[in-house]
Amino acid sequence: MISTSPEVENLSLTVTQEIRVNASLEVTFESLLEQLVENELPDGTAMPMKLEAVPGGRWYRDLGDNNGHLWAHVQAIKRPTLLEFSGPLFMSYPVANNMQYRLSQEDGVTVIKFRHSAFGLIDEDHRRGVSTGWGHIHEQVRKRAERKAGR
């Protein structure tokens, strides 16, 4: 059997989102860290994660009894303006991912600029669902931060 290589465009994925949050940089950053640990799927199913929020730290799905799935390592962290990950994320196949959160203040609100870049043999279901999944997480971050800020 002969297989052909997919085109480069089919091997890459880029998702960018901008989230505006009515809370300070510090509150928003801490809310982001909390949400990445207390994660849930859009249908409400809990998906417990662990995050070692230091350079080289792991971000992984915790299934208990030392079982789980490594999502990424913290590539860079600079509180409260940068959080960057690299790793397979939720993709259990040949792929490289980079996720970056850049936070800044603009006109009295915190702006989160999110970018997820992937390269590899990306499953079509993941390609279709990734924007919705990140959007759900980011909406939860916004709500959490604004609740804490009392706005």
DRENPA-3360 file (N, C-alpha, C; in nm, 2 decimals, always signed):
BEGIN
1 = MISTSPEV = +0.08/-0.12/+0.00/+0.00/+0.00/+0.00/+0.09/+0.12/+0.00 ~ +0.06/+0.22/-0.08/+0.13/+0.34/-0.09/+0.04/+0.45/-0.03 ~ +0.10/+0.53/+0.06/+0.03/+0.64/+0.11/+0.10/+0.77/+0.07 ~ +0.02/+0.87/+0.05/+0.07/+1.00/+0.01/+0.07/+1.10/+0.13 ~ +0.16/+1.19/+0.13/+0.17/+1.29/+0.23/+0.06/+1.40/+0.21 ~ +0.00/+1.44/+0.32/-0.10/+1.55/+0.31/-0.03/+1.68/+0.28 ~ -0.10/+1.77/+0.22/-0.05/+1.91/+0.20/-0.02/+1.97/+0.33 ~ +0.08/+2.07/+0.33/+0.12/+2.14/+0.45/+0.00/+2.21/+0.52;
9 = ENLSLTVT = -0.09/+2.27/+0.44/-0.20/+2.34/+0.49/-0.29/+2.24/+0.58 ~ -0.30/+2.12/+0.54/-0.38/+2.02/+0.61/-0.31/+1.97/+0.74 ~ -0.18/+2.00/+0.75/-0.10/+1.96/+0.87/-0.10/+2.07/+0.98 ~ -0.15/+2.18/+0.95/-0.14/+2.29/+1.05/-0.28/+2.34/+1.09 ~ -0.28/+2.40/+1.21/-0.40/+2.45/+1.27/-0.37/+2.57/+1.35 ~ -0.44/+2.68/+1.33/-0.42/+2.80/+1.41/-0.55/+2.85/+1.45 ~ -0.56/+2.88/+1.58/-0.68/+2.93/+1.64/-0.64/+3.06/+1.72 ~ -0.71/+3.17/+1.69/-0.68/+3.29/+1.76/-0.81/+3.34/+1.82;
17 = QEIRVNAS = -0.81/+3.39/+1.94/-0.93/+3.45/+2.01/-0.88/+3.56/+2.09 ~ -0.97/+3.66/+2.10/-0.95/+3.78/+2.19/-1.06/+3.78/+2.29 ~ -1.03/+3.79/+2.42/-1.13/+3.79/+2.52/-1.11/+3.92/+2.60 ~ -1.22/+3.99/+2.62/-1.22/+4.12/+2.69/-1.28/+4.09/+2.83 ~ -1.21/+4.12/+2.94/-1.25/+4.09/+3.07/-1.26/+4.22/+3.16 ~ -1.37/+4.24/+3.22/-1.38/+4.35/+3.31/-1.33/+4.32/+3.45 ~ -1.20/+4.30/+3.46/-1.12/+4.27/+3.58/-0.98/+4.31/+3.56 ~ -0.90/+4.32/+3.67/-0.76/+4.36/+3.66/-0.68/+4.25/+3.59;
25 = LEVTFESL = -0.56/+4.28/+3.55/-0.47/+4.18/+3.50/-0.45/+4.07/+3.60 ~ -0.42/+4.10/+3.72/-0.39/+4.00/+3.83/-0.51/+3.91/+3.85 ~ -0.63/+3.96/+3.86/-0.75/+3.88/+3.89/-0.77/+3.79/+3.76 ~ -0.76/+3.85/+3.65/-0.78/+3.77/+3.52/-0.68/+3.66/+3.51 ~ -0.55/+3.68/+3.54/-0.45/+3.58/+3.52/-0.48/+3.47/+3.62 ~ -0.51/+3.50/+3.75/-0.53/+3.40/+3.85/-0.66/+3.32/+3.81 ~ -0.76/+3.38/+3.75/-0.88/+3.32/+3.71/-0.85/+3.22/+3.59 ~ -0.76/+3.26/+3.50/-0.72/+3.17/+3.39/-0.65/+3.05/+3.45;
33 = LEQLVENE = -0.56/+3.06/+3.54/-0.49/+2.95/+3.60/-0.59/+2.86/+3.67 ~ -0.69/+2.91/+3.74/-0.79/+2.83/+3.81/-0.88/+2.76/+3.71 ~ -0.92/+2.82/+3.60/-1.00/+2.76/+3.50/-0.93/+2.65/+3.43 ~ -0.80/+2.66/+3.41/-0.73/+2.55/+3.34/-0.72/+2.43/+3.43 ~ -0.74/+2.44/+3.56/-0.74/+2.33/+3.65/-0.88/+2.28/+3.67 ~ -0.97/+2.37/+3.69/-1.11/+2.33/+3.72/-1.19/+2.33/+3.60 ~ -1.14/+2.26/+3.50/-1.20/+2.26/+3.37/-1.32/+2.17/+3.36 ~ -1.41/+2.20/+3.27/-1.52/+2.12/+3.24/-1.55/+2.13/+3.09;
41 = LPDGTAMP = -1.61/+2.02/+3.03/-1.65/+2.02/+2.89/-1.77/+2.11/+2.87 ~ -1.80/+2.15/+2.75/-1.92/+2.24/+2.73/-2.05/+2.17/+2.78 ~ -2.05/+2.04/+2.78/-2.18/+1.98/+2.83/-2.18/+1.97/+2.99 ~ -2.08/+2.03/+3.05/-2.08/+2.03/+3.20/-2.00/+1.91/+3.26 ~ -1.95/+1.82/+3.18/-1.87/+1.71/+3.24/-1.74/+1.76/+3.29 ~ -1.72/+1.73/+3.42/-1.59/+1.77/+3.48/-1.47/+1.70/+3.42 ~ -1.36/+1.78/+3.40/-1.24/+1.73/+3.34/-1.13/+1.78/+3.43 ~ -1.10/+1.71/+3.55/-1.00/+1.76/+3.64/-0.86/+1.76/+3.58;
49 = MKLEAVPG = -0.79/+1.87/+3.60/-0.66/+1.89/+3.55/-0.57/+1.93/+3.67 ~ -0.44/+1.92/+3.65/-0.34/+1.97/+3.74/-0.25/+2.06/+3.66 ~ -0.20/+2.17/+3.72/-0.11/+2.26/+3.66/+0.00/+2.30/+3.76 ~ +0.12/+2.28/+3.72/+0.24/+2.32/+3.79/+0.28/+2.45/+3.72 ~ +0.23/+2.57/+3.78/+0.25/+2.70/+3.71/+0.39/+2.76/+3.73 ~ +0.49/+2.68/+3.68/+0.63/+2.73/+3.68/+0.69/+2.68/+3.55 ~ +0.80/+2.75/+3.51/+0.86/+2.70/+3.38/+0.89/+2.56/+3.39 ~ +0.85/+2.48/+3.28/+0.88/+2.34/+3.28/+0.77/+2.26/+3.35;
57 = GRWYRDLG = +0.68/+2.32/+3.42/+0.58/+2.25/+3.49/+0.48/+2.18/+3.40 ~ +0.42/+2.08/+3.45/+0.32/+2.00/+3.37/+0.18/+2.05/+3.38 ~ +0.11/+2.04/+3.27/-0.04/+2.06/+3.27/-0.09/+1.93/+3.22 ~ -0.17/+1.86/+3.31/-0.21/+1.73/+3.27/-0.35/+1.69/+3.33 ~ -0.42/+1.60/+3.26/-0.55/+1.55/+3.30/-0.52/+1.45/+3.41 ~ -0.58/+1.47/+3.53/-0.57/+1.38/+3.64/-0.68/+1.28/+3.65 ~ -0.66/+1.15/+3.62/-0.76/+1.05/+3.63/-0.75/+0.98/+3.76 ~ -0.66/+1.02/+3.85/-0.65/+0.95/+3.98/-0.56/+0.83/+3.98;
65 = DNNGHLWA = -0.52/+0.79/+4.09/-0.43/+0.67/+4.10/-0.31/+0.67/+4.01 ~ -0.25/+0.79/+3.99/-0.14/+0.81/+3.90/-0.17/+0.77/+3.76 ~ -0.29/+0.79/+3.72/-0.33/+0.78/+3.58/-0.36/+0.92/+3.52 ~ -0.34/+0.93/+3.39/-0.38/+1.06/+3.33/-0.32/+1.08/+3.20 ~ -0.32/+1.20/+3.15/-0.28/+1.23/+3.01/-0.20/+1.37/+3.02 ~ -0.08/+1.37/+2.98/+0.00/+1.49/+2.98/-0.05/+1.58/+2.86 ~ -0.09/+1.70/+2.89/-0.14/+1.79/+2.79/-0.02/+1.88/+2.74 ~ +0.06/+1.93/+2.83/+0.16/+2.02/+2.79/+0.26/+2.05/+2.91;
73 = HVQAIKRP = +0.37/+2.12/+2.87/+0.46/+2.18/+2.97/+0.45/+2.33/+2.96 ~ +0.47/+2.39/+3.07/+0.47/+2.54/+3.08/+0.60/+2.58/+3.01 ~ +0.59/+2.64/+2.90/+0.71/+2.69/+2.82/+0.75/+2.82/+2.88 ~ +0.66/+2.91/+2.91/+0.69/+3.04/+2.96/+0.58/+3.09/+3.05 ~ +0.61/+3.15/+3.16/+0.51/+3.22/+3.25/+0.57/+3.34/+3.30 ~ +0.50/+3.45/+3.29/+0.54/+3.58/+3.34/+0.41/+3.65/+3.39 ~ +0.39/+3.63/+3.52/+0.27/+3.68/+3.59/+0.27/+3.83/+3.58 ~ +0.16/+3.89/+3.55/+0.03/+3.84/+3.50/+0.01/+3.86/+3.36;
81 = TLLEFSGP = +0.11/+3.86/+3.27/+0.09/+3.90/+3.13/+0.12/+3.79/+3.03 ~ +0.18/+3.67/+3.07/+0.21/+3.57/+2.97/+0.20/+3.43/+3.03 ~ +0.13/+3.34/+2.96/+0.13/+3.20/+2.99/+0.14/+3.12/+2.86 ~ +0.24/+3.04/+2.85/+0.26/+2.97/+2.72/+0.29/+2.82/+2.75 ~ +0.23/+2.73/+2.67/+0.24/+2.59/+2.68/+0.29/+2.53/+2.55 ~ +0.36/+2.42/+2.56/+0.39/+2.33/+2.44/+0.37/+2.19/+2.48 ~ +0.31/+2.11/+2.39/+0.28/+1.97/+2.42/+0.17/+1.92/+2.33 ~ +0.14/+1.79/+2.35/+0.04/+1.73/+2.27/-0.11/+1.77/+2.29;
89 = LFMSYPVA = -0.13/+1.84/+2.41/-0.27/+1.88/+2.45/-0.36/+1.75/+2.45 ~ -0.47/+1.76/+2.39/-0.57/+1.65/+2.39/-0.55/+1.56/+2.28 ~ -0.45/+1.57/+2.20/-0.42/+1.50/+2.08/-0.32/+1.39/+2.10 ~ -0.37/+1.26/+2.10/-0.29/+1.15/+2.12/-0.24/+1.09/+1.99 ~ -0.17/+1.17/+1.91/-0.11/+1.12/+1.79/+0.00/+1.22/+1.75 ~ +0.07/+1.20/+1.64/+0.19/+1.28/+1.61/+0.15/+1.42/+1.58 ~ +0.18/+1.51/+1.68/+0.14/+1.65/+1.66/+0.22/+1.73/+1.76 ~ +0.25/+1.86/+1.72/+0.32/+1.95/+1.81/+0.22/+2.07/+1.83;
97 = NNMQYRLS = +0.20/+2.12/+1.95/+0.11/+2.23/+1.98/+0.19/+2.34/+2.06 ~ +0.15/+2.46/+2.04/+0.19/+2.57/+2.12/+0.07/+2.66/+2.14 ~ +0.05/+2.69/+2.27/-0.06/+2.77/+2.32/-0.01/+2.89/+2.39 ~ -0.06/+3.01/+2.36/-0.01/+3.13/+2.42/-0.12/+3.22/+2.46 ~ -0.11/+3.26/+2.59/-0.20/+3.36/+2.64/-0.12/+3.49/+2.67 ~ -0.16/+3.60/+2.61/-0.09/+3.73/+2.64/-0.20/+3.82/+2.69 ~ -0.18/+3.87/+2.81/-0.27/+3.96/+2.88/-0.22/+4.10/+2.88 ~ -0.31/+4.20/+2.86/-0.27/+4.34/+2.86/-0.39/+4.42/+2.91;
105 = QEDGVTVI = -0.37/+4.54/+2.95/-0.48/+4.64/+2.99/-0.50/+4.73/+2.87 ~ -0.63/+4.75/+2.83/-0.67/+4.84/+2.73/-0.80/+4.91/+2.77 ~ -0.80/+5.04/+2.78/-0.92/+5.11/+2.81/-1.00/+5.06/+2.94 ~ -0.92/+5.02/+3.04/-0.98/+4.98/+3.17/-1.02/+4.84/+3.18 ~ -1.00/+4.76/+3.07/-1.03/+4.61/+3.08/-0.91/+4.53/+3.04 ~ -0.91/+4.41/+3.09/-0.80/+4.32/+3.05/-0.83/+4.25/+2.92 ~ -0.74/+4.25/+2.83/-0.75/+4.18/+2.70/-0.66/+4.06/+2.70 ~ -0.72/+3.94/+2.68/-0.65/+3.82/+2.66/-0.64/+3.79/+2.51;
113 = KFRHSAFG = -0.52/+3.78/+2.46/-0.50/+3.74/+2.32/-0.45/+3.60/+2.33 ~ -0.53/+3.51/+2.27/-0.50/+3.36/+2.28/-0.46/+3.32/+2.14 ~ -0.36/+3.23/+2.13/-0.32/+3.17/+2.00/-0.29/+3.02/+2.03 ~ -0.35/+2.94/+1.95/-0.31/+2.79/+1.96/-0.27/+2.75/+1.82 ~ -0.14/+2.71/+1.81/-0.09/+2.67/+1.68/-0.05/+2.52/+1.69 ~ -0.09/+2.44/+1.59/-0.06/+2.30/+1.59/+0.00/+2.26/+1.45 ~ +0.09/+2.16/+1.46/+0.14/+2.10/+1.33/+0.15/+1.95/+1.35 ~ +0.09/+1.88/+1.26/+0.10/+1.73/+1.26/-0.02/+1.67/+1.20;
121 = LIDEDHRR = -0.04/+1.55/+1.23/-0.15/+1.47/+1.17/-0.28/+1.50/+1.25 ~ -0.34/+1.61/+1.23/-0.45/+1.66/+1.31/-0.58/+1.59/+1.27 ~ -0.64/+1.53/+1.37/-0.77/+1.46/+1.35/-0.88/+1.56/+1.31 ~ -0.96/+1.53/+1.22/-1.07/+1.62/+1.17/-1.17/+1.66/+1.28 ~ -1.20/+1.57/+1.37/-1.29/+1.60/+1.48/-1.23/+1.71/+1.57 ~ -1.10/+1.70/+1.59/-1.03/+1.80/+1.67/-1.03/+1.93/+1.60 ~ -1.00/+1.92/+1.47/-0.99/+2.05/+1.39/-1.13/+2.12/+1.40 ~ -1.24/+2.05/+1.39/-1.37/+2.11/+1.39/-1.41/+2.16/+1.53;
129 = GVSTGWGH = -1.37/+2.09/+1.63/-1.42/+2.13/+1.77/-1.33/+2.22/+1.85 ~ -1.21/+2.24/+1.80/-1.11/+2.31/+1.89/-1.15/+2.46/+1.92 ~ -1.21/+2.53/+1.82/-1.25/+2.67/+1.85/-1.36/+2.68/+1.95 ~ -1.45/+2.59/+1.94/-1.57/+2.58/+2.03/-1.52/+2.55/+2.17 ~ -1.43/+2.45/+2.19/-1.37/+2.41/+2.32/-1.30/+2.53/+2.38 ~ -1.21/+2.59/+2.31/-1.13/+2.70/+2.37/-1.23/+2.82/+2.40 ~ -1.33/+2.84/+2.31/-1.42/+2.95/+2.34/-1.50/+2.93/+2.47 ~ -1.53/+2.80/+2.50/-1.60/+2.77/+2.62/-1.52/+2.80/+2.74;
137 = IHEQVRKR = -1.39/+2.75/+2.74/-1.30/+2.77/+2.85/-1.28/+2.92/+2.87 ~ -1.26/+3.00/+2.76/-1.23/+3.14/+2.77/-1.35/+3.22/+2.83 ~ -1.47/+3.17/+2.79/-1.59/+3.24/+2.85/-1.60/+3.21/+3.00 ~ -1.56/+3.09/+3.04/-1.56/+3.06/+3.18/-1.45/+3.14/+3.26 ~ -1.34/+3.17/+3.20/-1.24/+3.25/+3.26/-1.29/+3.39/+3.27 ~ -1.36/+3.45/+3.17/-1.41/+3.58/+3.18/-1.51/+3.59/+3.29 ~ -1.61/+3.50/+3.30/-1.71/+3.50/+3.40/-1.65/+3.49/+3.54 ~ -1.55/+3.40/+3.56/-1.48/+3.38/+3.69/-1.41/+3.51/+3.73;
145 = AERKAGR = -1.34/+3.57/+3.64/-1.27/+3.69/+3.68/-1.36/+3.81/+3.71 ~ -1.47/+3.82/+3.63/-1.56/+3.93/+3.65/-1.64/+3.91/+3.78 ~ -1.67/+3.79/+3.82/-1.73/+3.75/+3.95/-1.64/+3.80/+4.06 ~ -1.51/+3.76/+4.05/-1.42/+3.80/+4.16/-1.40/+3.95/+4.17 ~ -1.40/+4.01/+4.05/-1.38/+4.16/+4.05/-1.51/+4.23/+4.10 ~ -1.62/+4.16/+4.11/-1.75/+4.22/+4.15/-1.81/+4.31/+4.05 ~ -1.78/+4.28/+3.92/-1.84/+4.36/+3.82/-1.95/+4.29/+3.74;
% end
